[in-house]
Amino acid sequence: MSFLQPWMLFALPLVALPIVIHLINRQRYRTVPWAAMMFLLKAQRLERGMARLRYWLIMLLRMVAVAAMLFAASRPLVSERLGGFQLGGPEMTLVVLDRSASMEAKELQTDRSKRSVALEKLADLLSRRQHGKRLALLDSGTGAVRQLDNPAQLAESFYTRATAAGADLPGLLERALSYLQANEAGRVDLWICSDLSASDWDAASGRWTAIRESLAELKGVQLYLLSYGERPQDNLSIRVENVRRRQGVDTSELVLDVTVRAWDRQRSGSVSVTFEINQVRSLVELELASGAASLTGHRIPVGDQVLSGWGSVEIPPDSQPADNRYYFAFAEPPVRQAAIVTDDSKVGDTIRLGLEIPSEIGVQHAVEVVPASRAGAIDWEELALLVWQASFPAEPLAGQIRDFVDSGRAALIFPPERVDDASLFDARWSDWQALTGEEQRLTWWRGDTDLLARTAAGDPLPLQQLRIFRHRQPQVGSAIPLAWLEGERPLLVRSASGRGHVYFWGTLPMSGYSTLEQDAVAFYVMLQRALTRGSKGLLEVEQLDAGFELQERLATAAPVAPVQAAPLVSERGLLAGVYRRENRWLAINRSPAEDDPAIVSEPDLERLFQGLSWVRIDDQVADQSLLASEIWRLLLVLLAVALVLEAFMCLPDRARRPASSGEV
């Protein structure tokens, strides 16, 4: 319980006023013994107990009436969900709002989302409850703190609208802490409005320890978590991957993969998928099995003159509109050019054979073998993949290679035969080691993603029979291992720094070094995947996850889709859609994490806020009740009832008791 006028509670001692008046009245009269009255008092002794009880009931009703009047004047707010008793209000209120795509889940009957309901109820509560001298909003869309003039702006502000972006709750609380520390706030109410999405909260992050310790150091911070963790079971989400334009013999076509998933993994039935390509629509029916349906390699004919464009896939409306549509763009694939830098012609020919044969119909490959002395003459602008098998170069060539990778292209680096101490990408090669017996086998490789992932059919690459006879271990500062040899020797690693892709392979495709040349299938797949990754940096198309960091990049781009409701300049990057800048297409969508129905568990929440003063308020979109309500009307009714009862108790016995047949 809290009070809108808590200063009225200082008058509570007035509850004792009836007792004080009674004591004063007793002193006004002097007792005089009188023989006739003594006989009367003796006659009334049998009724003295009931008279005394009636007297105390009258006194109690008068005190209740005074207390009800005082409490009604203090305007109490009552809620089972807001926690304990509060006399005073905070000096400041800070609202941390989760604007992620998952917060747009709706109650179909009212057409209100989790985000809008949270804002309406919180604005109503803060408008009637003290929120302090300052009211501020920190939203996940922009990550900035903004001052609000009044609580009504919570539901009306531009910065509380829906987005397709995710939310970083640990990052938001870190910004909230910095703001509170910089403003030296005293008593603070910190409200967190979220749907508890596990991907947004990242409960396993090490940042939570520092956040919890910093909040504990800020005395007077009261945490309120307004959560909407209920997940709609009827929700379906749709995504598109591997969009590519392919030139056939007679016509051109668009090839793409579509996946539909249900949050209810037991769901079955059919779902209609609408394809829109350059505003031309078509419809396909998919059958759900175990809550999922996929369409792999779906082909849509496009005209030979349509070299680029945009499209979308859409499913029928449900309780989560934010994941019912997915945008994509396409363009004519560039020639996949690769340069192999090596002074060993046999190594160069082996790698060239693996790169020259296209893995897809309608894609052109161009491969060139270059000696290390002529590496500076490479045309970096059109190159997709650099294969380097030589000593690491010095500047300025090393800088050109770093710029090439940072532009989004790929580099696959093999060890040179000559041992030296040169480095590139914060990496060096160890000395050559001869391997024998079980040391020659791969003990593990990453089959879920990257160069050695399983095939589209789900089969693993044939790496069990691969043998490594000589090995140089790549020593990379920040690396992600993709394959290990016996004895925890890394064979293939990927540098974790930079925008592009840098891979280090610790042997050569030659007899005496490995069986890569003989086991050509896995080697061919690895080379083709590296070339495909590098080619994406040359495509005129980018698929990006929504986020505020894209706003500056999209400021000069022209919005293309959605056609009817183009985002404002300040909303670019936060809403799903398609943009075009010169000849480059950019498709913006929600991140894959927003399609994950998992929420933060109860034990994880307790751990995250352990030792802090916090209140969890679980609400639902369909719940029409407010977070708190005033009860002064009820107290006025109690006041009237107490006065009526007090008046009835004060009546003489004859007036209170019905007349008998013998009385007049």
Buried (B, 14 or more C-beta within 10 A) or exposed (E): BBBBEBEBBEEEEBBEEBEEEEEEEEEEEEEEEEEEEEEEEEEEEEEEEEEEEBEEEBBBBBBBBBBBBBBBBBBBBEBEBBBEEBEEBBBBBBBBBBBBBBBBBBBEEEEBBBBBBBBBBBBBBBEBBBBBEBBBBBBBBBBEBBEBEEBEBBBEBEBBBBBBBBBBBBBBBBBBBEBBEEBEBBBBBBBBBBBBBBBBBBBEBEBBEEBBEBBEEBEBBBBBBBBBBBBBEEBBBBBBBEBBBBBEEEEBBBBBBBBBBBBBEEBEEEBEBBBBBBEEEEEBEBEBEEBBBBBEEBEBEBEEEBBBBBBBBBBEEBBBBBBBBBBBBBBBBBEBBBBBBBBBEEBBBBBBBBBEEEBEEBBEBBBBBBEBEEBEEBEEEEBBBBBBBBBBBEEEBBEBBBEBBEBBBBBBBBBBBEEEEBBBBEBBBBEBBEBEEEBBBBBEBBBEEBBBBEEEEEEEBEBEEBBBBBBBBBBBEEBBBBBBBBEEBBBBBBBEBBEBBBBBBBBBBBEEBBBBBEBBEBBBBBBBBBBBBBBBBBBBBBBBBBBBEBBEBBEEBEBBBBEEEBBEEBBBBBBBBBBBEEEBBBBBBBBEBBBBBEBBEEEBBEEBBEEBBBBBBEBBBEEEEBBBBBBBEBBBEBBEBBBEBBEEBBEEEEEEEEEEEEEE
